[in-house]
C-alpha cells in the first residue's frame, strides 16, 4: 500500500497539562513512523507546558489567555501543511503505530473525510470513578456505529482541505465542551463520511472526581449538546444518545418517581421493581463488560453511578430544552453554519515558538 502521498500533522492543544501532557508528548515522539508535523498550541497555559514542548524542539504556538481547545486546534490547523490533521488531547498517550494506523485508514477509505477512535480499556488513574468513566466511554465507542455521526477531538483525524472548507471548530465554546460534536454535525450535514475506527485507541490519563464528572457531563456536554440537537431538529441513534440510552433516562425517572411516591401508594414499589429490572436488562451488556474487565465488586459500584448518570443527563436535557426554547423565542437561536473562526484566518493574537 502506497502511503507516501499522505502526510499527518498531530495537533495538541494544552492548558496546564502537567505530567499528563509530558507523557502524551513522549508517546507521540516515540511513534514509528513519526508524524510529519507535531504542533503544540498553548491555550494560555501558566504551568510551563508550552516551554516544555519548546525545549523538546516541537513547534509551539501560544495564546496569551485561555480561549478553549477549539480555538487552539484551529490555530494549529492553520499552521499545518500536512494533508491529514490528527487532533490529540493533552491527557492521552498514543500507541507506537498510530501514524501508520491513521495513514492506512485514510488510504484504504478514500471516500472518508474524517476518522475517530476511542479510549482503550486501560485508563491510568486508579480511583473508581476514573476507571468507571473511561471504561464506559470505551464501551460506548466500541459498540457504536462505524459510520459515525460525530467528530471527537481527543483522538480524531480529518482531511485538511475538508477541515478548512468547513471552517474548523466553533470557537464560541471557550471551555472544553461539544466543539468536536458540533463540527461532526456540520460534516454530516455537508455529506461527509466520518468513520469510527475501533482499533484506533488511546490511553486516557484523566483523573475523574464526582465534581469534575458532573460538571463535564452536565454543564459542558449535555446542556449544549441538547441545544445542538434541537437546532439540528432531532436525535441521531448513536453513541450516548441511542434509543437504549434515551429509554434508560425515561425509566430512571419513572423508577425515581415511583420510589418517591410509594409511601402514599405502596403498589408503586412493584412498578419501581419492574422498571428497575427493565433498566438493568437494557444495559446488561455494559454490566457484563464491566464484570469481565473489573469483577463483580466493580459492577456493584458501577450500576448506581450509571443510573445516576441517566438522572443528571435527563435533567440536563430538560434544562437544555428550556434554554433552547427561551433563546428561540427571544430570537437568540444560533445559526447552524459559521463563518471561518479567527484562528483560521490571519491576524490572530498568538506567540510563535519553535
CORGI-V588108 format. One record per residue. RES is the residue in one letter. SS is DSSP state (A for helix, B for strand, O for the rest). PSI is psi as a letter, one per 30 degrees, with the letter a starting at -180 (none if undefined). OMEGA is omega in whole degrees, -180 to 180 (none if undefined). Layout:
BEGIN
RES|SS|PSI|OMEGA + RES|SS|PSI|OMEGA
END
This chain:
BEGIN
X|O|k|-178 + X|O|j|-179 + X|O|f|-172 + X|O|e|-180 + X|O|f|-176 + X|O|k|173 + X|O|k|-173 + X|B|k|171 + X|B|k|172 + X|B|k|-179 + X|B|k|-176 + X|B|j|172 + X|B|k|-179 + X|B|k|170 + X|O|j|179 + X|O|i|-174 + X|O|f|178 + X|A|b|-177 + X|A|e|179 + X|A|e|179 + X|A|e|179 + X|A|e|177 + X|A|e|179 + X|A|e|179 + X|A|e|180 + X|A|e|180 + X|A|e|179 + X|A|e|-178 + X|A|f|177 + X|O|f|-177 + X|O|k|178 + X|O|j|-3 + X|O|l|179 + X|O|l|174 + X|O|l|177 + X|O|f|174 + X|B|k|172 + X|B|j|-175 + X|B|k|175 + X|B|k|177 + X|B|j|177 + X|B|k|-178 + X|B|i|-179 + X|O|g|-177 + X|O|k|-178 + X|O|g|-175 + X|O|g|179 + X|O|g|-180 + X|A|e|-180 + X|A|e|-180 + X|A|e|178 + X|A|e|180 + X|A|e|179 + X|A|e|179 + X|A|f|179 + X|O|g|178 + X|O|g|-178 + X|O|k|176 + X|B|k|-175 + X|B|k|172 + X|B|k|-172 + X|B|k|171 + X|B|k|180 + X|O|f|-179 + X|O|l|-179 + X|O|k|177 + X|O|g|177 + X|O|l|-178 + X|A|f|178 + X|A|e|178 + X|A|e|-179 + X|A|e|179 + X|A|e|179 + X|A|e|179 + X|A|e|178 + X|A|e|180 + X|A|e|-179 + X|A|f|180 + X|A|f|-176 + X|O|l|177 + X|O|f|-175 + X|O|l|-178 + X|O|f|179 + X|B|k|175 + X|B|k|-177 + X|B|j|-178 + X|B|k|-179 + X|B|k|178 + X|O|l|-176 + X|O|f|179 + X|O|g|174 + X|B|l|172 + X|B|k|-174 + X|B|l|176 + X|O|l|-175 + X|O|f|-178 + X|O|g|-170 + X|A|e|-179 + X|A|e|176 + X|A|e|178 + X|A|e|-177 + X|A|e|-180 + X|A|e|-180 + X|A|e|-179 + X|A|e|179 + X|A|e|180 + X|A|e|-178 + X|A|f|-174 + X|O|i|-175 + X|O|f|-180 + X|O|f|-176 + X|O|k|179 + X|O|e|-177 + X|B|l|175 + X|B|l|173 + X|B|l|178 + X|B|b|178 + X|B|l|168 + X|B|l|174 + X|O|a|-177 + X|O|g|-180 + X|O|h|178 + X|O|k|-172 + X|O|e|-179 + X|O|k|-171 + X|O|f|-175 + X|O|l|-172 + X|A|e|-175 + X|A|e|178 + X|A|e|178 + X|A|e|-179 + X|A|e|-174 + X|A|e|-178 + X|A|e|176 + X|A|e|176 + X|A|e|179 + X|A|e|179 + X|A|e|-178 + X|A|e|-178 + X|A|e|-180 + X|A|e|-179 + X|A|f|179 + X|O|g|179 + X|O|l|178 + X|O|k|-179 + X|O|e|172 + X|B|j|-169 + X|B|l|180 + X|O|g|-175 + X|O|l|174 + X|O|l|-178 + X|O|j|-174 + X|O|f|-178 + X|O|e|179 + X|B|i|-177 + X|B|k|-179 + X|B|k|-176 + X|B|k|176 + X|B|k|-173 + X|A|e|-178 + X|A|e|178 + X|A|e|-179 + X|A|e|-178 + X|A|e|178 + X|A|e|-179 + X|A|f|178 + X|O|g|176 + X|O|a|-180 + X|O|l|176 + X|O|j|-175 + X|O|f|177 + X|O|f|172 + X|O|j|-171 + X|O|f|172 + X|O|l|177 + X|O|k|-173 + X|O|b|-178 + X|O|g|180 + X|A|e|178 + X|A|e|177 + X|A|e|-179 + X|A|e|176 + X|A|e|178 + X|A|e|178 + X|A|e|179 + X|A|e|177 + X|A|e|-179 + X|A|e|-180 + X|A|e|180 + X|O|g|176 + X|O|g|-180 + X|O|l|179 + X|O|k|174 + X|B|k|-178 + X|B|k|171 + X|B|j|-178 + X|B|j|-171 + X|B|f|178 + X|B|f|179 + X|B|j|-173 + X|B|k|177 + X|B|l|-179 + X|B|k|-178 + X|B|k|-178 + X|O|f|-174 + X|O|k|174 + X|O|j|-180 + X|O|k|170 + X|O|l|178 + X|A|e|-177 + X|A|e|-177 + X|A|e|-179 + X|A|e|-179 + X|A|e|179 + X|A|e|-179 + X|A|e|-176 + X|A|e|-174 + X|A|d|-170 + X|A|e|-174 + X|A|f|-179 + X|A|d|-170 + X|A|e|-179 + X|A|e|-180 + X|A|e|179 + X|A|e|177 + X|A|e|179 + X|A|e|177 + X|A|e|178 + X|A|e|-179 + X|A|e|179 + X|A|e|-180 + X|O|g|171 + X|O|h|171 + X|O|l|179 + X|O|l|167 + X|O|k|-176 + X|O|i|-176 + X|O|l|175 + X|A|b|-172 + X|A|f|-175 + X|A|h|176 + X|O|l|-176 + X|A|e|180 + X|A|e|179 + X|A|e|179 + X|A|e|177 + X|A|e|180 + X|A|e|177 + X|A|e|180 + X|A|e|179 + X|A|e|-180 + X|A|e|178 + X|A|e|175 + X|A|e|178 + X|A|e|-180 + X|A|e|179 + X|A|e|179 + X|A|e|179 + X|A|e|-179 + X|A|e|-178 + X|A|f|-175 + X|O|f|177 + X|O|f|179 + X|O|f|-179 + X|O|i|-173 + X|O|f|180 + X|O|f|178 + X|A|f|175 + X|A|e|176 + X|A|e|178 + X|A|e|179 + X|A|e|179 + X|A|e|179 + X|A|e|180 + X|A|e|177 + X|A|e|179 + X|A|e|179 + X|A|e|179 + X|A|e|179 + X|A|e|-179 + X|A|e|179 + X|A|e|-174 + X|O|g|-174 + X|A|e|179 + X|A|e|176 + X|A|e|-178 + X|A|e|175 + X|A|e|176 + X|A|e|177 + X|A|e|-180 + X|A|e|-179 + X|A|e|-175 + X|A|e|-171 + X|A|f|175 + X|O|l|-173 + X|A|e|-179 + X|A|e|179 + X|A|e|179 + X|A|e|-179 + X|A|e|176 + X|A|e|-172 + X|A|e|-174 + X|A|e|179 + X|A|e|178 + X|A|e|179 + X|A|e|179 + X|A|e|174 + X|A|e|176 + X|A|e|178 + X|A|e|-179 + X|A|e|-176 + X|A|f|173 + X|A|e|177 + X|A|e|178 + X|A|e|179 + X|A|e|179 + X|A|e|179 + X|A|e|-180 + X|A|e|179 + X|A|e|177 + X|A|e|178 + X|A|e|179 + X|A|e|179 + X|A|e|-178 + X|A|e|179 + X|A|e|-180 + X|A|e|-180 + X|A|e|-180 + X|A|f|179 + X|O|g|180 + X|O|g|-177 + X|O|g|-180 + X|O|k|-176 + X|O|k|178 + X|O|l|-179 + X|O|f|-180 + X|O|l|-175 + X|O|k|169 + X|O|l|176 + X|O|k|-178 + X|O|l|-179 + X|A|e|-176 + X|A|f|175 + X|A|g|179 + X|O|l|-180 + X|O|l|174 + X|O|g|179 + X|O|k|177 + X|O|j|-173 + X|O|k|175 + X|B|k|177 + X|B|k|176 + X|B|k|178 + X|O|none|none
END
